[in-house]
Amino acid sequence: MKVLVIGPGGREHALIRALAADPYVSDLHCAPGNAGISRDVTTHQIDAQDPAAVVALARELGSELVVVGPEAPLAAGVADALLAAGIPVFGPTKAAAQLEASKAFAKTVMAEAGVPTAMAKVATNTDEAAAALDAFGAPYVVKDDGLAAGKGVVVTSDRAEALAHAETCFEAGGTVVIEEFLDGPEVSLFVICDGTHAVPLAPAQDFKRIFDGDEGPNTGGMGAYSPLPWLPAGFVDEVMDRVAYPTLRDMESRGTPFTGVLYCGLAITTRGIRVIEFNARFGDPETQAVLARLKTPLGALLMAAATGELDDAEQLHWRPETAVGVVMAAENYPEDPVKGAAIRGLDAAEALEDVSVLHAGTTSNEAGEVIVAGGRVLAVVGLGADLHAARDKAYAGVAAISWDGAQHRTDIALKAANGQISVAEGSN
């Protein structure tokens, strides 16, 4: 099977690594890729948000499956163009991708489908935002209604900060969704969908804040781990029954069946499971940790979803180890990342046992050096017998890599490893 992966980041590098391990995948390409991906497969420099360019490349390569990684190409209609050209694509149409592209749309679907989620109000101006903030009270949760690369959400106890974020969104021509705050630990669950049927992957947890102790501004994610030893029994089954399948049925009834990854961002609150958000693609950096453990051939699974042949009863096979991924970010991320620094120690880190280095914001300079080209630069994933061992592996890899101004969190999966995450009794 010939596969083309669309996207430039760490999620796509993880997909490339997993697809390359699939014996059914005979030819693998990526567009546009990054410096790390180009070490593994042939990359092609096209505009990933240009549907015509993606279709032309897929035809040129004879691709039998196109896997769209990021949200922006999906919102631009890349999947629609591929389907119109008769090329199987793993990723939702533009209409179905509204589950991520519009938080207000997602709230409407959840309300119709009876999916448990936070109470919310849509605000289009400052007065409406102020009224919604006062209605819900602190902590305040303000979300840009559109795509914001994981950084459009502000959670704060400072009303002025919350209102300022809303006003910034209004000034950019957008609207905001203001929600009640959800207590309890968060969980990410990826659900592979073919429009009707669905298969869950292993749950993961990511870390949104830039600094240790969940301090500082939100980022696209500073690390993740999987599986979650503290999850209540039956958690995944409940999410499938109460969240995934009702959402799929509602989308199908609208004439916009959802094919691809339904990313369920969840909170386990004192009142039970609540959906924080939906995404229409694999999450980053959770994908790096989750796919490090997957033994089932990924290409065959994604092709089955793309062609409507997914089996609800599919039993995925996983490595017994735990995976921990730590993101290394550029200086001054997320505000204004400093780019251009040469990265040292990549080969040394990759040579460590049970350690893999997945590139996100990297490119190569004229001297052939790998340099920083984005905010989140690398994800270093360690596999170990438990969370402590996996953390040790991941941080050994991080210690081998350096560049001027590099930053990372030191506490990824630490609370879970120390048994410090608890779920309220009766919340599942």
C-alpha positions in Angstrom: 0.0 0.0 0.0 1.3 3.4 -1.0 0.7 6.1 1.7 1.1 9.9 1.7 1.0 11.7 5.0 0.1 15.4 5.0 1.6 17.7 7.6 4.8 19.2 9.1 4.9 18.3 12.7 5.6 15.9 15.6 2.2 14.1 15.1 3.1 13.5 11.5 6.5 12.1 12.4 4.9 9.7 14.9 2.5 8.6 12.1 5.4 8.1 9.7 7.3 6.0 12.2 4.2 3.8 12.9 3.3 3.5 9.2 6.9 2.6 8.4 6.6 -0.4 10.8 3.5 -1.7 9.0 4.4 -4.5 6.7 1.4 -3.6 4.5 2.9 -0.2 3.7 5.2 -0.5 0.8 5.8 3.1 -0.1 5.6 6.1 2.2 5.9 9.9 1.6 5.2 13.1 3.5 4.4 16.6 2.5 5.8 19.0 3.6 7.4 17.1 6.5 10.4 18.5 8.5 14.1 17.7 9.1 13.4 14.6 11.1 10.7 13.2 8.8 13.0 13.8 5.8 15.6 11.4 7.4 12.9 8.7 7.4 11.0 9.1 4.1 10.9 11.3 1.0 9.3 14.7 1.6 7.6 17.0 -0.8 7.4 20.8 -0.4 3.8 21.7 -1.2 1.2 23.9 0.5 -0.6 21.3 2.7 -3.7 23.6 2.8 -4.0 23.7 -1.0 -6.4 20.9 -1.9 -5.4 20.9 -5.6 -1.7 20.6 -4.7 -2.4 17.7 -2.4 -4.5 15.9 -5.0 -1.8 16.4 -7.7 0.9 15.0 -5.5 -1.2 12.0 -4.5 -1.9 11.3 -8.1 1.8 11.7 -9.0 2.9 9.2 -6.3 0.1 6.8 -7.0 -1.0 7.1 -3.4 -3.6 4.5 -2.3 -4.2 6.3 1.0 -3.7 9.9 2.1 -3.5 10.6 5.9 -4.2 14.2 6.8 -2.5 15.1 10.1 -3.2 18.8 11.0 -6.5 20.5 11.4 -5.9 23.4 9.0 -5.8 21.2 5.8 -9.0 19.5 6.9 -10.7 22.8 7.5 -9.5 23.9 4.0 -11.3 21.0 2.4 -8.3 18.8 1.5 -10.2 15.6 2.3 -13.1 16.7 0.1 -10.8 17.2 -2.9 -9.2 13.8 -2.4 -12.6 12.1 -2.2 -13.8 13.9 -5.3 -10.6 12.5 -7.1 -11.4 9.0 -5.9 -8.5 8.8 -3.6 -9.1 7.2 -0.1 -8.4 9.7 2.6 -8.1 9.3 6.4 -9.5 12.5 7.7 -13.0 14.2 7.8 -14.5 16.4 5.1 -14.6 20.2 5.7 -18.2 20.0 6.9 -17.4 17.2 9.4 -14.2 18.9 10.5 -16.4 21.7 11.9 -16.4 19.6 15.1 -13.0 21.1 15.7 -13.1 24.2 13.5 -16.1 25.7 15.4 -16.5 25.1 19.1 -20.0 26.5 18.8 -20.9 23.9 16.2 -19.4 21.1 18.4 -21.6 22.3 21.3 -24.7 22.1 19.1 -23.9 18.6 18.1 -23.2 17.5 21.7 -26.5 19.1 22.8 -28.5 17.2 20.1 -26.7 14.0 20.7 -27.0 14.1 24.5 -23.2 14.1 25.0 -22.2 15.3 28.5 -20.2 18.5 28.3 -19.6 21.8 30.1 -22.4 24.4 30.1 -21.4 27.2 27.7 -22.5 30.5 26.1 -21.4 31.9 22.8 -20.4 35.6 22.9 -20.0 37.9 20.0 -19.1 41.2 21.8 -17.7 42.5 25.1 -21.0 42.9 26.9 -22.1 39.3 26.1 -18.7 38.0 27.2 -18.8 39.9 30.5 -22.3 38.6 31.2 -21.3 35.0 30.5 -18.2 35.3 32.7 -20.3 36.6 35.6 -22.9 33.9 35.0 -20.3 31.1 35.3 -17.9 32.7 37.7 -14.2 31.8 38.3 -12.2 30.0 37.2 -13.1 31.5 33.8 -12.8 29.5 30.6 -12.7 31.4 27.4 -12.2 29.7 24.0 -11.6 31.2 20.6 -14.5 29.7 18.5 -12.1 28.9 15.5 -8.9 27.1 15.1 -6.0 28.4 17.2 -3.4 25.6 17.1 -4.1 24.6 20.7 -3.4 28.0 22.1 -6.9 29.7 21.8 -8.0 28.8 25.3 -7.5 30.9 28.4 -8.3 29.4 31.9 -7.8 32.0 34.6 -9.2 33.3 37.9 -8.5 36.8 36.7 -11.7 38.2 35.2 -9.8 41.0 33.4 -7.5 38.6 31.7 -10.4 36.4 30.6 -12.3 39.4 29.2 -9.1 40.7 27.5 -8.7 37.3 25.7 -12.3 37.5 24.5 -11.8 41.1 23.2 -8.7 39.9 21.3 -10.8 37.3 19.6 -13.5 39.9 18.8 -10.9 42.3 17.3 -9.7 39.5 15.0 -13.2 39.1 13.7 -14.1 36.0 15.7 -16.5 34.9 18.5 -15.8 33.1 21.7 -17.3 30.2 23.7 -17.3 30.8 27.4 -17.8 27.7 29.6 -18.2 26.6 33.1 -14.9 25.3 34.6 -14.6 21.5 34.8 -12.8 20.0 37.8 -11.0 16.7 37.8 -8.2 15.1 35.8 -8.2 15.4 32.0 -7.9 12.5 29.5 -7.4 12.4 25.8 -9.0 9.5 23.8 -8.5 9.1 20.1 -11.4 7.2 18.4 -10.8 5.9 14.8 -14.0 6.3 12.9 -15.3 5.3 9.4 -18.6 7.3 9.6 -20.6 4.6 11.4 -18.2 2.4 13.2 -15.5 3.3 15.7 -12.4 1.8 17.5 -10.7 3.5 20.4 -7.0 3.8 20.9 -5.3 3.8 24.3 -6.1 6.8 26.5 -3.4 9.4 27.2 -2.9 12.6 29.2 -1.2 15.7 28.0 0.2 18.8 29.7 -0.9 22.1 28.3 0.9 24.7 30.4 4.5 25.8 29.6 6.0 25.5 33.1 6.3 22.8 35.8 3.3 22.5 38.1 0.9 23.5 35.3 2.0 27.2 35.6 2.2 29.7 32.8 0.3 30.2 29.6 -1.3 27.4 27.5 0.7 25.8 24.8 -0.1 23.2 22.1 1.1 20.6 24.7 4.4 20.0 26.5 4.3 16.3 26.9 2.1 13.2 27.3 2.0 9.7 28.6 0.0 6.5 28.0 -1.6 4.4 29.3 -3.2 5.9 32.5 -2.9 3.5 35.5 -5.4 5.6 37.5 -8.3 5.5 35.1 -11.5 3.8 36.5 -12.4 0.4 35.0 -14.8 0.7 32.1 -13.8 4.3 31.3 -13.2 3.8 27.6 -16.4 1.8 27.2 -18.4 4.6 28.8 -16.8 7.2 26.6 -17.6 5.2 23.5 -21.3 4.7 24.6 -21.9 8.2 25.9 -19.7 10.3 23.6 -18.3 8.7 20.5 -21.2 6.8 19.1 -23.9 9.4 19.9 -21.7 12.0 18.1 -21.1 9.7 15.1 -24.9 9.1 14.8 -25.7 12.8 15.0 -23.1 13.6 12.3 -24.4 10.9 10.1 -27.9 12.1 10.5 -26.8 15.6 9.3 -25.4 14.1 6.1 -21.9 14.8 7.2 -20.5 11.4 8.4 -17.3 11.7 10.4 -14.4 9.7 9.0 -11.0 10.0 10.7 -9.9 10.6 14.3 -12.5 11.9 16.7 -10.3 13.3 19.4 -12.2 13.4 22.7 -10.8 15.8 25.2 -12.4 14.8 28.5 -12.5 15.7 32.1 -13.5 13.2 34.9 -15.4 15.6 37.1 -17.2 15.0 40.4 -20.4 14.8 38.3 -19.0 12.3 35.8 -17.3 12.4 32.4 -17.6 15.7 30.5 -16.3 16.6 27.1 -14.0 19.6 27.1 -13.5 19.7 23.4 -13.5 17.7 20.2 -10.7 17.7 17.7 -10.9 16.2 14.2 -7.4 14.8 14.0 -4.8 13.1 16.1 -3.7 15.2 19.0 -0.1 16.4 19.5 1.8 15.4 21.6 -0.4 12.5 22.7 0.0 10.8 19.4 3.7 10.4 20.0 3.2 8.5 23.2 0.1 6.5 22.1 1.6 5.2 18.8 4.9 4.3 20.4 2.9 1.4 22.0 0.7 0.3 19.1 1.5 -3.1 17.7 -1.5 -3.4 15.4 -0.5 -2.4 11.8 -1.5 1.3 11.6 -1.8 1.5 7.8 -4.4 -1.3 7.6 -6.4 0.3 10.4 -6.5 3.7 8.8 -7.4 2.3 5.4 -10.3 0.3 6.9 -11.6 3.6 8.4 -11.1 5.5 5.1 -13.0 2.9 3.1 -15.9 2.3 5.5 -14.7 -1.1 6.5 -13.9 -0.6 10.2 -15.0 -3.4 12.5 -16.5 -2.2 15.9 -15.1 -5.4 17.4 -11.5 -4.8 16.3 -9.2 -5.6 19.1 -6.0 -3.6 18.9 -2.8 -5.0 20.3 -0.4 -2.9 22.4 3.1 -3.2 23.7 3.0 -3.8 27.5 5.4 -0.9 28.2 4.4 2.6 29.3 5.3 5.5 27.0 6.2 9.0 28.2 6.9 11.9 25.8 8.6 15.1 26.7 8.4 18.1 24.4 11.5 20.3 24.0 10.5 23.8 23.0 12.2 26.9 21.6 13.3 29.8 23.7 10.4 32.2 24.5 7.7 29.7 23.4 4.7 30.1 23.3 4.8 33.9 23.0 7.5 34.5 20.3 9.7 31.5 19.7 13.3 32.1 18.9 14.2 30.2 15.7 17.5 29.3 14.0 19.5 27.7 16.8 21.5 24.5 15.8 20.4 21.4 17.6 23.0 19.2 19.2 22.9 15.6 20.3 20.1 14.1 18.2 22.0 11.0 17.2 23.1 10.4 20.7 19.6 10.5 22.0 18.3 8.3 19.2 21.0 5.7 20.1 19.6 5.3 23.6 17.7 2.1 24.1 13.9 2.5 24.1 14.2 6.2 23.2 12.8 7.9 20.1 13.1 11.5 19.0 10.2 12.8 16.9 10.7 16.1 15.1 8.1 18.9 15.1 9.5 22.4 14.5 12.8 21.6 12.7 14.5 22.3 9.4 18.0 22.0 7.9 20.3 24.9 7.1 22.8 25.1 4.2 25.5 23.5 6.4 23.3 20.5 6.8 22.6 21.2 10.5 19.2 20.5 12.0 17.9 23.9 13.4 15.0 25.2 15.4 12.1 26.3 13.1 9.1 26.4 15.3 7.8 26.7 18.9 7.6 23.0 19.8 10.7 21.5 18.4 11.0 17.9 19.4 9.2 15.2 21.4 11.5 12.7 23.1 9.6 9.5 23.9 10.8 6.8 26.3 9.4 3.3 26.8 9.6 1.6 30.1 8.1 -1.1 32.4 6.2 1.6 34.3 5.9 5.4 34.4 9.0 5.8 36.5 11.1 3.8 34.0 9.6 5.5 31.0 10.2 8.9 32.5 13.8 8.0 33.1 14.2 6.9 29.5 12.5 10.0 28.1 14.5 12.4 30.3 17.8 10.7 29.4 17.0 11.4 25.8 16.2 15.0 26.6 19.5 15.4 28.5 21.4 14.3 25.4 19.9 17.1 23.3 20.6 20.8 23.5 20.4 24.1 21.7 20.6 27.7 22.9 17.5 28.6 24.8 15.9 25.1 24.8 13.2 24.6 27.4 11.1 21.6 28.7 9.0 20.6 31.6 10.6 18.3 34.2 7.4 17.0 35.7 5.7 15.2 32.7 3.8 12.2 34.2 5.4 12.7 37.6 2.2 12.9 39.6 0.8 9.8 37.9 4.1 8.0 38.6 3.9 8.9 42.3 0.2 7.9 42.5 -1.0 11.4 43.1 -3.8 11.5 40.6 -7.2 10.6 42.0 -10.7 10.3 40.5 -13.7 11.2 42.6 -15.7 8.2 43.7 -18.7 7.6 41.5 -17.5 10.0 38.8 -17.3 7.3 36.2 
